[in-house]
Amino acid sequence: MKRFSVIMVAILCSAVVMAGGVPDALMQKLTKLKEEQRIPEYYSTAFMGLADNPNNLDLMDATAEGLQLIGALPRAQAVCERILNEAPGRAQTEKRLEDIKKNLEKINARIKLVQQKIEEDPDNGQNYVTLSAIYIGLKDYAKAREAVNKATRLAPSNPLANLMKNAYTQQLDEATKKAIVLSQDALGAYNKGQKAEAHTLFQTAFTLSIISPFVYETYATYLVKQKKLGGALIALEEQHTIHPDPGQGMDLGNVCYLLKRYNKALAYYSEEFKYSRYSPKAHYNMGLCLRELGDKKGAKEQFDIAFKQMPKLKEMKSNAVYVRGVKFEL
């Protein structure tokens, strides 16, 4: 009996580790990567760990920390805010978010100051060099590239501007292009049944570059194919943070609907209307959400709009939703 009790305690402790904290093997790997200052790999390992542990707040916090250490502060802030939406008052995340906001406040003040200098002296290429350096630090390479291109046009002989254009824009573009190709190869490997190869390729892609929305989108497709919807939602939300697109609302809404997160699904479906007023499927799916939430009147209103915009929808009354082209029966 005593032996049985010991075994049960061990099993329960193991379950607690898996449910509440980071699984031991993964935690050890993350600790080692952080100690060795392999931060891009630390981020990619934590982020991909969420595929199997999508509700693990410690792993989500590790991804936020990875982004923070890399310098992608706006994205780190977005992850922290998602965590706090799920777990209001979580002390370590609140502290991280506070630190991130303080740093962003200082950086935004610097950006504003440089922009004022540019307004006063628009032909001074050095100001654009300074602005580009700030955006590079934030890992906002689109704005950095725009600024450094202006710098090289205004001051073609400026050695720092030319160095930045080569080292921090062109070379980064190459890394991102390589990451995109790797993500496509990873999805192809998965489709051929080469699961371990696919995982390795995706991890390499995320370690190489964290700035391509396409890589996150491809990774989301990979997870959807495995029915790992919690992880897919995280990947799609990260893609949405990098490149907000109202057209992604249906995919995000459908994942949330399948996960029974109906209020969140409603918010994403409503984004479709920023893209187009005509979206009968969004109205129909909003009706489904409202029905699940017990709002029969609201559901009927949405169904009526959907059927008016697309009469065939009333006959079809779809019993399935699609995410990244994958069909899920309701």
BELUR-V493750 format. One record per residue. RES is the residue in three letters. SS is DSSP state (@ for helix, = for strand, . for the rest). OMEGA is omega in degrees with one decimal (999 if undefined). D_CENTER is the distance of its C-alpha to the mean C-alpha in Angstrom with 2 decimals. Layout:
# BELUR-V493750
[[RES & SS & OMEGA & D_CENTER] [RES & SS & OMEGA & D_CENTER]]
This chain:
# BELUR-V493750
[[MET & . & 179.8 & 48.68] [LYS & @ & 179.8 & 47.57] [ARG & @ & 178.8 & 45.84] [PHE & @ & -179.6 & 44.07] [SER & @ & 179.5 & 42.86] [VAL & @ & 179.6 & 41.53] [ILE & @ & -179.4 & 39.63] [MET & @ & 178.1 & 38.15] [VAL & @ & 179.7 & 37.08] [ALA & @ & 179.3 & 35.40] [ILE & @ & -179.4 & 33.55] [LEU & @ & 178.7 & 32.46] [CYS & @ & 178.3 & 31.32] [SER & @ & 180.0 & 29.28] [ALA & @ & 179.4 & 27.67] [VAL & @ & 179.0 & 26.87] [VAL & @ & -177.2 & 25.21] [MET & @ & -174.5 & 22.99] [ALA & @ & -172.2 & 22.18] [GLY & @ & -177.6 & 21.99] [GLY & . & 178.5 & 21.19] [VAL & . & 176.5 & 19.69] [PRO & . & -170.7 & 21.93] [ASP & @ & -176.3 & 24.66] [ALA & @ & 179.6 & 24.20] [LEU & @ & 179.0 & 20.50] [MET & @ & 179.0 & 21.39] [GLN & @ & 179.5 & 24.16] [LYS & @ & 179.8 & 22.07] [LEU & @ & 179.3 & 19.51] [THR & @ & -179.8 & 22.55] [LYS & @ & -179.6 & 24.21] [LEU & @ & 180.0 & 21.34] [LYS & @ & 178.5 & 21.07] [GLU & @ & -179.1 & 24.87] [GLU & . & 178.5 & 25.05] [GLN & . & 176.3 & 22.56] [ARG & . & -168.2 & 20.47] [ILE & @ & 177.3 & 17.31] [PRO & @ & 178.6 & 15.09] [GLU & @ & 175.5 & 16.26] [TYR & @ & 178.9 & 15.86] [TYR & @ & -175.7 & 12.12] [SER & @ & 179.5 & 11.85] [THR & @ & 178.9 & 14.29] [ALA & @ & -177.7 & 12.71] [PHE & @ & -179.0 & 9.24] [MET & @ & 174.9 & 11.32] [GLY & @ & 179.9 & 13.67] [LEU & . & 179.2 & 11.50] [ALA & . & -179.7 & 12.42] [ASP & . & -178.6 & 15.88] [ASN & . & -171.0 & 15.34] [PRO & . & -179.2 & 12.56] [ASN & . & -176.8 & 14.63] [ASN & . & -175.2 & 15.44] [LEU & @ & 177.5 & 14.95] [ASP & @ & 177.5 & 16.34] [LEU & @ & 176.8 & 13.73] [MET & @ & 178.7 & 10.94] [ASP & @ & 177.5 & 13.22] [ALA & @ & 177.1 & 13.63] [THR & @ & 176.9 & 10.04] [ALA & @ & 178.9 & 10.55] [GLU & @ & 178.5 & 13.90] [GLY & @ & 178.3 & 12.89] [LEU & @ & 179.1 & 10.87] [GLN & @ & -178.9 & 13.91] [LEU & @ & 176.7 & 16.36] [ILE & @ & 179.9 & 14.99] [GLY & . & -179.9 & 15.32] [ALA & . & -170.6 & 11.93] [LEU & @ & 178.7 & 13.07] [PRO & @ & 178.6 & 11.47] [ARG & @ & 175.3 & 7.92] [ALA & @ & 177.5 & 9.83] [GLN & @ & -179.3 & 11.48] [ALA & @ & 179.1 & 8.69] [VAL & @ & 178.2 & 7.92] [CYS & @ & -179.4 & 11.73] [GLU & @ & 175.9 & 12.30] [ARG & @ & 178.9 & 10.46] [ILE & @ & -176.4 & 12.67] [LEU & @ & 172.2 & 15.64] [ASN & @ & 179.8 & 15.32] [GLU & @ & -175.6 & 15.87] [ALA & . & 179.9 & 18.34] [PRO & . & 177.1 & 20.06] [GLY & . & 179.6 & 22.17] [ARG & . & -166.4 & 20.46] [ALA & @ & -174.5 & 22.36] [GLN & @ & 178.4 & 20.44] [THR & @ & 177.1 & 17.18] [GLU & @ & 178.9 & 19.35] [LYS & @ & 179.6 & 20.98] [ARG & @ & -179.3 & 17.87] [LEU & @ & 178.1 & 16.68] [GLU & @ & 179.1 & 20.26] [ASP & @ & -179.8 & 20.40] [ILE & @ & -178.8 & 17.27] [LYS & @ & 178.1 & 18.73] [LYS & @ & 178.9 & 22.08] [ASN & @ & 179.5 & 20.93] [LEU & @ & 178.6 & 19.11] [GLU & @ & 178.4 & 22.31] [LYS & @ & -178.7 & 24.40] [ILE & @ & 179.5 & 22.34] [ASN & @ & 176.2 & 22.34] [ALA & @ & 177.4 & 26.07] [ARG & @ & 178.8 & 26.56] [ILE & @ & -179.5 & 24.81] [LYS & @ & 179.9 & 27.04] [LEU & @ & 179.7 & 30.07] [VAL & @ & 178.7 & 29.51] [GLN & @ & 176.1 & 28.98] [GLN & @ & 178.2 & 32.27] [LYS & @ & 178.7 & 33.96] [ILE & @ & 177.8 & 32.78] [GLU & @ & -179.2 & 34.28] [GLU & @ & -176.8 & 37.47] [ASP & . & -173.3 & 37.68] [PRO & . & -178.4 & 35.57] [ASP & . & -179.7 & 37.37] [ASN & . & -176.9 & 36.49] [GLY & @ & -177.4 & 34.13] [GLN & @ & 178.5 & 33.62] [ASN & @ & 178.0 & 31.68] [TYR & @ & 175.4 & 29.12] [VAL & @ & 179.2 & 29.00] [THR & @ & -179.6 & 28.27] [LEU & @ & 178.8 & 25.54] [SER & @ & -180.0 & 23.92] [ALA & @ & 179.0 & 24.11] [ILE & @ & -178.9 & 22.29] [TYR & @ & 176.2 & 19.36] [ILE & @ & 178.0 & 19.34] [GLY & @ & 179.2 & 19.11] [LEU & . & -176.3 & 15.98] [LYS & . & 174.3 & 14.49] [ASP & . & -169.9 & 14.77] [TYR & @ & 177.4 & 16.75] [ALA & @ & 179.1 & 17.37] [LYS & @ & 177.9 & 19.30] [ALA & @ & -179.7 & 20.81] [ARG & @ & 179.4 & 22.11] [GLU & @ & -178.6 & 23.58] [ALA & @ & -176.7 & 25.34] [VAL & @ & 175.9 & 26.69] [ASN & @ & 176.4 & 28.00] [LYS & @ & -179.9 & 29.93] [ALA & @ & -178.0 & 31.20] [THR & @ & 175.6 & 32.58] [ARG & @ & -177.9 & 34.20] [LEU & @ & -177.4 & 35.88] [ALA & . & -175.2 & 36.74] [PRO & . & -179.2 & 36.86] [SER & . & -179.7 & 38.77] [ASN & . & -174.9 & 36.38] [PRO & @ & -179.0 & 35.60] [LEU & @ & 178.8 & 32.50] [ALA & @ & -180.0 & 31.00] [ASN & @ & 177.4 & 31.79] [LEU & @ & -179.2 & 30.47] [MET & @ & -180.0 & 27.11] [LYS & @ & -179.1 & 26.98] [ASN & @ & -171.3 & 27.60] [ALA & @ & -171.0 & 25.83] [TYR & @ & 176.4 & 22.70] [THR & @ & -177.2 & 22.08] [GLN & @ & -179.5 & 23.91] [GLN & @ & 177.8 & 23.23] [LEU & @ & 175.6 & 19.51] [ASP & @ & -179.8 & 19.57] [GLU & @ & 178.8 & 21.33] [ALA & @ & -179.9 & 18.84] [THR & @ & 177.0 & 16.00] [LYS & @ & 179.1 & 18.43] [LYS & @ & 178.9 & 19.25] [ALA & @ & 178.7 & 15.70] [ILE & @ & 178.9 & 15.49] [VAL & @ & 179.4 & 18.89] [LEU & @ & 180.0 & 18.08] [SER & @ & 176.4 & 15.21] [GLN & @ & 177.6 & 17.82] [ASP & @ & -179.7 & 20.39] [ALA & @ & 179.3 & 18.35] [LEU & @ & 176.8 & 18.06] [GLY & @ & 178.7 & 21.73] [ALA & @ & 178.7 & 22.67] [TYR & @ & -179.8 & 21.19] [ASN & @ & 177.8 & 23.13] [LYS & . & 179.3 & 26.18] [GLY & . & -178.2 & 25.81] [GLN & . & -171.7 & 24.87] [LYS & @ & -179.2 & 22.20] [ALA & @ & 178.8 & 22.62] [GLU & @ & 179.4 & 22.52] [ALA & @ & -179.6 & 19.30] [HIS & @ & -179.7 & 17.61] [THR & @ & -179.1 & 19.18] [LEU & @ & 177.7 & 18.22] [PHE & @ & -179.9 & 14.48] [GLN & @ & 177.2 & 14.81] [THR & @ & 179.9 & 16.88] [ALA & @ & -179.4 & 14.50] [PHE & @ & 177.6 & 11.66] [THR & @ & 179.4 & 14.61] [LEU & @ & -173.7 & 15.94] [SER & . & 178.2 & 13.15] [ILE & . & -170.8 & 9.62] [ILE & . & -176.5 & 10.08] [SER & . & 175.9 & 10.31] [PRO & @ & -178.9 & 8.23] [PHE & @ & -179.9 & 10.95] [VAL & @ & 178.9 & 10.28] [TYR & @ & 178.7 & 6.93] [GLU & @ & 179.4 & 9.07] [THR & @ & 178.0 & 11.95] [TYR & @ & 177.4 & 10.53] [ALA & @ & 177.8 & 9.75] [THR & @ & 178.4 & 13.34] [TYR & @ & -179.9 & 14.63] [LEU & @ & 178.1 & 13.56] [VAL & @ & 179.0 & 14.92] [LYS & @ & 178.4 & 18.07] [GLN & . & -177.9 & 18.47] [LYS & . & 176.7 & 18.05] [LYS & . & -169.6 & 15.32] [LEU & @ & 178.0 & 13.80] [GLY & @ & 177.4 & 12.29] [GLY & @ & 178.8 & 10.19] [ALA & @ & 178.6 & 9.56] [LEU & @ & 179.5 & 8.42] [ILE & @ & 179.5 & 5.75] [ALA & @ & 179.5 & 4.77] [LEU & @ & 178.2 & 5.67] [GLU & @ & 177.5 & 4.21] [GLU & @ & 175.4 & 0.90] [GLN & @ & -177.9 & 4.46] [HIS & @ & 177.3 & 6.21] [THR & @ & -179.5 & 5.77] [ILE & @ & -175.5 & 7.02] [HIS & . & -179.1 & 9.45] [PRO & . & -178.1 & 10.42] [ASP & . & -179.9 & 12.70] [PRO & @ & 179.7 & 14.90] [GLY & @ & 178.0 & 15.67] [GLN & @ & -174.2 & 12.47] [GLY & @ & -178.3 & 13.91] [MET & @ & 179.0 & 16.06] [ASP & @ & -179.5 & 13.67] [LEU & @ & 179.1 & 11.49] [GLY & @ & -179.1 & 14.90] [ASN & @ & 177.2 & 16.49] [VAL & @ & 179.7 & 14.16] [CYS & @ & 178.6 & 14.73] [TYR & @ & -179.9 & 18.38] [LEU & @ & 177.8 & 18.78] [LEU & . & 179.8 & 17.44] [LYS & . & 175.4 & 20.01] [ARG & . & -165.7 & 17.74] [TYR & @ & 179.5 & 19.83] [ASN & @ & 178.1 & 19.37] [LYS & @ & 177.3 & 15.61] [ALA & @ & 179.2 & 16.43] [LEU & @ & -179.3 & 19.00] [ALA & @ & -179.6 & 16.75] [TYR & @ & 177.9 & 14.53] [TYR & @ & -178.1 & 17.78] [SER & @ & 177.8 & 19.30] [GLU & @ & 178.9 & 16.83] [GLU & @ & -175.5 & 18.70] [PHE & @ & 171.4 & 21.72] [LYS & @ & -177.4 & 20.31] [TYR & @ & -178.5 & 20.41] [SER & . & 176.0 & 23.73] [ARG & . & -179.3 & 26.25] [TYR & . & 178.2 & 27.20] [SER & . & -176.3 & 24.78] [PRO & @ & -178.9 & 27.02] [LYS & @ & 176.8 & 24.53] [ALA & @ & 177.5 & 22.20] [HIS & @ & -179.0 & 25.36] [TYR & @ & -178.9 & 26.44] [ASN & @ & 174.4 & 23.26] [MET & @ & 175.7 & 23.37] [GLY & @ & 177.7 & 26.93] [LEU & @ & 179.9 & 25.94] [CYS & @ & -178.5 & 23.65] [LEU & @ & 177.1 & 26.42] [ARG & @ & 178.5 & 28.93] [GLU & @ & -179.9 & 27.07] [LEU & . & 177.0 & 26.95] [GLY & . & 179.6 & 30.69] [ASP & . & -175.8 & 30.82] [LYS & @ & -179.7 & 33.25] [LYS & @ & 179.0 & 34.28] [GLY & @ & 179.0 & 30.80] [ALA & @ & -179.6 & 30.04] [LYS & @ & 179.5 & 33.28] [GLU & @ & -180.0 & 32.53] [GLN & @ & 177.8 & 29.26] [PHE & @ & -179.1 & 31.05] [ASP & @ & 178.5 & 33.91] [ILE & @ & -178.8 & 31.76] [ALA & @ & -177.2 & 30.06] [PHE & @ & 177.1 & 33.49] [LYS & @ & -179.8 & 35.00] [GLN & @ & -176.6 & 32.43] [MET & . & -175.4 & 32.59] [PRO & . & -179.0 & 35.76] [LYS & @ & -178.3 & 35.09] [LEU & @ & -179.8 & 32.15] [LYS & @ & 178.9 & 34.78] [GLU & @ & -176.5 & 36.53] [MET & @ & -176.4 & 33.49] [LYS & . & -172.6 & 31.95] [SER & . & 175.9 & 29.13] [ASN & . & -179.8 & 28.63] [ALA & = & 171.2 & 25.43] [VAL & = & -178.6 & 21.90] [TYR & = & 174.1 & 19.90] [VAL & = & -178.5 & 16.30] [ARG & . & 177.1 & 15.62] [GLY & . & -179.9 & 19.43] [VAL & = & -176.2 & 20.03] [LYS & = & 176.2 & 22.57] [PHE & = & 177.8 & 22.53] [GLU & = & 179.3 & 25.88] [LEU & . & 999 & 26.09]]
